[in-house]
Amino acid sequence: MRSPLPRRLGLTAVLAFLLAVFGLAPSASADPARTTLTFATDSATTTPGGTVKLSMTLTNNKTYDVWFVYQTIDPTWLTTQRPDLKYSFTGCSLATAAGSTPCSGTGPNNLGANYGSTIPPGQSRTVTLTLQVAADSGCNGNIGFYSYYYAEFSDSSNTNGGPVYTPETRVLCA
């Protein structure tokens, strides 16, 4: 009598191969990124007493409106290790077709409301924070931030992302 072991091993190998090829392959109809968050600064360097504009752009890549956004912004670990670097967010504005409008919620607060109301599919909103470096700040250090965000859409779905890192600003001595 023949042992059924080789037959079972052969069937197991074929099933494992099929699962590897078809079961674990990414789906071609995967949903594209639902939102993207990007950062830019108007300057890579500043001096004590100077300011830098930090722009955050949220883009809706989904086919439904963004109804709600929650976002945090916090200093990177390396930034927190330099107690001589003194800075704060002193302003916030939302870019609109009619020009900039003030917003609120600067610092590590809920920045999501700053993007304004609904963000239609394919459109973006840009919020600019003003980073003020104190006149008595230390020099030769980098100030950087990271952000997490959560967005809800009109189809009741949601997405989140992060950490997303800002460009670092170098504080130079004059």
Secondary structure, 3 states (H helix, E strand, C coil): CCCCHHHHHHHHHHHHHHHHHHHCCCCCCCCCCCEEEEEEECCCEECCCCEEEEEEEEEECCCCCEEEEEEEEEECHHHHCCCCCCEEEEEEEEEECCEEEECCCCCCCCCHHHHCCCECCCCEEEEEEEEEECCCCCCCEEECEEEEEEEEECCCCEEEEEEEECCCEEECCC
